[in-house]
Amino acid sequence: MTLTETLLPKLSEWRPAGGGRHTWSDTVAGWAVHLAADKTDSLSCLVWELSLTRVSDAPAGLTNASWAAATSKRVTGLMEPLKVHEVDVTRDEALLRSAAPARRGEALAYYEILLHGVTRAVVRRYAAGPIPGREQVAFALTHEVLAKLVGDIAG
């Protein structure tokens, strides 16, 4: 079974009790997956943050820049396509961001994926209004799209 196929039923079975933000973690197919969600039901989650940490060796020759480029091409389930925004060789980080942010009134909303080396990825969504600054916001994903996103990032 693939990472996506293994993850999907686990997400569908997750039923946190009570209100507020809840977390879920599991190690699947060489990746530690951590999810923080404000709501979840049998079909979807209101995701605050998704992180993946590689717990096995990275493929030979994989670099932060090549992982970023491949991830931007593979991730297709989000509302906006992603593009590589910046690769910082000194910090060994890459930032992927929505190619064209979604406009809601005067605010813009966009996804960001921050890749740390070849071992960690963090997915968040931000909203920015006409006043300088941005704030992190939760975003809704079905479990199927969420599992696919994890698989797409993992490669």
Sequence and secondary structure as in RCSB ss.txt:
>XXXX:A:sequence
MTLTETLLPKLSEWRPAGGGRHTWSDTVAGWAVHLAADKTDSLSCLVWELSLTRVSDAPAGLTNASWAAATSKRV
TGLMEPLKVHEVDVTRDEALLRSAAPARRGEALAYYEILLHGVTRAVVRRYAAGPIPGREQVAFALTHEVLAKLV
GDIAG
>XXXX:A:secstr
  HHHHHHHHHHH    SSS EEEEEEETTEEEEEEEEEE SSEEEEEEEEEEE S   TT  HHHHHHHHHHH 
 SSSS EEEEEEETTTTEEEEEESS EEETTEEEEEEEEEETTTEEEEEEEEE SSS  EEE EEEEHHHHHHHH
HHHH 
